[in-house]
Structures are given as C-alpha cells and as structure tokens.
Amino acid sequence: MHVLRTPDSCFARLAGYPFAPRYAKVVAGDTRPLRMHYLDEGDPAGQPVVLLHGNPTWSYLYRTMIPPLAEAGHRVLAPDLIGMGRSDKPAQPSDYTYLRHVEWVTSWIDELDLRDVTLFVQDWGSLIGLRVAAEQSHRIARLVVANGTLLTAAEPLPFAVKAGLAVARHVPYVPAARIVAHGTVNTLSAQVRAGYNAPFPNRRYQAGTRAFPRLVPASPRNPAVPANRAAWNALGRLDKPFLAIFGTSDLIFGQAGHRLISHIPGAAGQPHARIHGGHFVPEDCGAELASRLNAWMSSTA
C-alpha cells in the first residue's frame, strides 16, 4: 500500500482553523499502521465530545463548533478519516473499504482510550460512527446524528442519492469545496473554500474521497450489509440518550432523522430539531449546534 501525506504547507493560515495538529497510529485488521490526524481541544479532564466528519470534508467542518464546546468544559476531539484532511492517504481507491474505515476509527478511540464519549456524526461520519457506536457501546455515553444515517440496503435509496452516486463513481477529481457549497444554505467565502480544498492539492491525494461512493451499501450484495444490519439491530436496543438535529435543506439524508428517532430507544423525550441548514449542517449552523449540544449534555448529565 503506497501512502501519501498532504504537505503541511497546504494547511498554513487556514481561515478560522487555529488548532494544533495531533496524530495517532491506527490500524485495520489487514493494514499496516497509518497516521490519523485529530484535534484535541478544551479540558483534557473534561467529558470527551467526538465530532466525526464525512465526505469530502475533514475536521475543518467543525471549526465553529469546537470553541464553544471547549469553553463549556468539554474535551473536544475531531479526527480526520483516513484519506481525508491531514491524515494519511492510501493512494488507490481499492485501499479503502467500509470495514477498514470502521476499524481505523475504532483503533483511534482505543489508542486514546476514550470513555463516556458523546459522539456527534454527520454524512459518512454517521455511516461509520453508527457502526462504531453499536459495536463499541461501552465507550459511548450519548449519540448525536446531524444529517446522516446507517444504511442497511433494506429499502431503496432516494433518487437524489442514487443519481449523485452514479456521477461520483466516474469523476476523476472531486471538487471538495464545490460539493460543500452545494450542500449548504450559506455562501462560502473564498477563504473557507480554500480550507475545504486544502487536503487535496491535486487528484493524487483524492483516492479516499473518490472511493466513498462505491462503498455505500446500496445493494444487499455489498459486503458491509451484514455488519450494518447487526449494528442497526443493536441500535434498536440502545437506551443511551440519542439526539437528531437535521438541516432542513438536505436532499440526501434530510428525512433520515425520523427513521432513527423511531428506532433508537434513547431518542424518547429528547429535544430533536430541524434547523435552517443544508446537508453540511455544521458549516451552516456550527454555533447553534454547539449551543444545543451544550444544553443537552447538561440536561442529560
């Protein structure tokens, strides 16, 4: 496996992203150790809040959520998935599997020995994070989904998702900032667009983001489906506090919150909400999400 690392110079002076980089070694069951980048802000003794991004974003997505969560006394951690952000980037799309992503994130949580975690997930962060939450429930105290879900191939994908995946499978280059801009209600400045493009100075660094569309378990034949269905069943027994906060302007997962709320026992009586944001709702509503999360964590302490 040939591995690339985006030069540090690509991340110099990014708008609204003053955080110090940290790194951990992570492994999947059939790969050598790789370097995963993450942010670790706030009180080291505070309750950990893990923010898990999706595709084609990285921890930059959470730059406006991190300060208010840290100021509330939490330890706020935001990893970059392997292939994204400042993390190592295996150079071929075939280097990436759904299982490896789950194992890489699980390895990172184990390496840091995180416990009593409030896990916040979005987009592919939810497809990976909900697996982790189901399989590592002893480490999870609370679970939050913002415009995401866990797919089990039990029902057809929405047309907008299928159409997007069909196109994405064949593009040689992923315009990260343009995709984020299409999935938000706010206009992105040139500086913010540069932040989302920073990990990908050219297409050589994009194997991970190009691989994600083919990993979506849209068919029962997808190798991830049995484990996803087992995780879905486990989530149906999860009685820990669960919160769904979804942006209203999302053609991808905009209605998925209802399915999660009706399935997860810990959703009962929680302050679920639909707010004015798009698919990348932390970009649109970071401060509001942090405020809601701080209040909810206090109420469920």
N, C-alpha and C positions, 0 to 999 in steps of 0.2 A: 504494500500500500504506500503510494507516494503521497506525502502530506505537505501542504503549503501553509504559510503563515503570512497574513497581510502585514506589510511593513508598518511599524509603529508610526512612521511619519504620516500615514493616511489618517490617523486619529488625532493629530495635533490640533488644538484650538477649536474643537467642535462646539457649536452653539449649544449652550445650556447643559453641557456634559462635563463637569469639572472633577469627576470621580476618579479615584486612583484605581488602576487595574490590579486585579489579583488573579492568581492562577492555581489550578489544582490538576493533578493527574487523574484521569478517568479511564476506565476500561469497559469494554463489552466482552461478552463471553468468548468471542473469536477474533478479537483485535488486540494489537499491542497498545500500551498506554498512550493516550493523547492528552494534550494540554487544553483544558477548558478555562476560559476566562469568565470571571464573575465580578460583580460589585458587592461590597460588604460595608454598609454604611450604618451609622447610628450606634447605639449602646451595645457593645459586644455581649453584655449580660441580658439584654432585652429579649422579649419573645421574638423568635425569627419569623419574618414575613418573606416568603419566596415568591418572586414575580417571574413567571415563565412566559417568554415571548413565543411568537410563531414565525411564519414565513411571509415575506422576505425580510423581517425586521431583526433586531437584536436588542440588547439591554437599553439602547438609546430610546426605545419606545417608552420606557418607564422613567425618563429623566425628570418629569414634573411630579411624579408620584413619590419618588424616593425621599426628597427633603421633608415634606410634611409627615410622612410615616416615621422617618427617623426622629424628627422633632417631638413626636408623641412618645418617644421612648422605646421604639421597636428596633430590633436589629433587622435591617432590610437587605436582602440578598437578591441579586438579579444575574443569573448565569446567561451566557451566550451558548445556544445549542452548538454542538459540533458542526462545523461547516458554515457557521454564521459569526458575525461580529468579529471579536478578537480571538476567538477560539481556533484551534487547528482545523484545517480544511483538507480532508482527503480529496484527492484530485480527480477521482472518477465518480460519476453518479452511481455506478454499481457498488461503490464502497458504502453506500448508505442503505440501511434497512430500518423499518419501523422498530423492530426489536432492538437493534443497536442503539437507536435514539433513546428508547426507554431505559436500556441498561446503562448508557452513558450518564443520563440524568440521575438514575438510582445510585450509580457509583459516586457521583459528585455529592449527593446527600449523605451517603455513607462516609465518604472521605472527610467531610466536615462534621460528621456525627450530629446532624441536625435533628432536634426533637421538638415536640409541641409546636409544629410548624403550621402557620396559616399560609395556605398555598393558593396563589392567585394565578389563573391561567387564561390565555387568550389564543384563538386561532390554533395553529399546530401545537402551541403550548398546552392546549386543552386535550388534544388527541394523545399527546404524550403524558401530560400531567395527570389526567384522569386515570390512565393506566397505573401510574406511579402511586396515586392516592389509594387506588383499590388494592394494589399489591404490597404497599408499604403503609397500611393504615395505622400501624402502631406509631409512626412518626408524625402523623397528621392530626392537628387539633381542630382546624377549620378549613373549609374549602370554598373558594370563590371562583365562579366562571363568568367571564365577560366576553360575550360573542365567541362562543366555542361550544364543543360538544364531544361526545365519544361516538364514533361511527362503528356500526356492527354489521353493515350490509343487510339489515333486517327490513329496510324499506328503501325505495328509490331515492337517489339524490335529487335535490331540487335542480331544475333545468339550468339555472344560472351557474350552479356549481359544476355540473357536467360540461357545460359549454366552456367555462373557464379552464377546467382541467384539460379538455381536448386541445385547446390552444396552447396551454402551458407546456404540454408534453413535447411540443415540437419547436419551441423557440430556442435559438442558440444563446440568447442573452436575456437576462431578467432585469428589466429596468426598475430596481427596487423602489426608489423614491416615487416614480410614477405610479406604481401599484399602490403604495401607501396613500398617495394623493387621491387616487380614485376611490379609496376606501375610507375617506374622511369627509366630514362636512365642512371643516375649516380649510382655508387655503394655506398650503405650506410655503413658508418663505424659502428663498434660495439657500439660506444657511441651514435650515432644517433638512431640505432635500439633500444637501451635501452630507449631512450626518447619516442619513439612511443609505446613501451610496458609498460611504467611506470604506466598508469592509470589502468592496468589490472593485478594485482599481481596474480590472479587466475580466474578461469572461473565464480566464483560467481559474479564478477564485470562486466560481459560481456553481461548482458541481453539486454542492449541498442544496442550494435553493432550487436548482433545476431538478433535483431528484425528488423533492417533496410531492409533486403532483402524481407521480407513478406509485407512491407509497400509500395514497389514500385508499382505504379498504372499501371500495365501491362495489366489489363483487364478493359473493361467498367464497370464491376460489382464492381470494387474497390470503396469503399466509398469516396475516395478523388477525384475521377474523376470529378464530377460536379463542385466542387470549383476550381480545377485545370483548367478546361475549361473556367470558368468565369475569372480566373486570366490571362489565355492566351489571351482571348479577350481583357482584359484591357491592357495588354502589347502591343497589336496591336494598341493602341491609345496613347502609352507613347511617348511623344516627347522630353523628357529629354535626355541628352547625354548618349548614350549606347555604350559600347566598348566590343568586343570579342577578347580575346587573348588566343589561344589554343596551347597546346603542340602537336607536330606532331605525336608523337609515342603513341597514345591512341586508343585502340580497343574498349573502352566503349563509350565515347562521342566525339571522335576525329572529327567527321563530323557535330556535332550538331551546331557549330557556324554559318554555312551557313543559317540554318533554323531561328535562332534568328535574324541574320542581315537582312534577307529579311522580317521579320515580324514586327520588332520594329521600328517605325518611327525615333526615336532618333539615330538610327545607321547610318543614311545617312551622308556620308562625314567624318566619324570618322576613325582613324588610326588602324583599325583591323589588327591583325597579327597572324601568325602561327610561333611558335618559337620551338627551339630544346629542347623539354621536353616530359615527359610522361603524364599519367593521373594525377598524383600528381605534376602538373607543378610548384607550389610554392616551392616544395622541390628541384626540378631540377634547377629552374630559378628565385629564390626569388629576387636576386639583380636586375636582368633585369626587372622583373615585377614591382618592386618598382620604378625603373628609368622611365619606360614607364608611369606608373601611375602618378608620379610627373609631368612629362612633359605634360601629357594630362589634368590633373587638372588645371595646369597653363593656358593652351590654351583655356579651357572652362570656366574659372572663370568669 
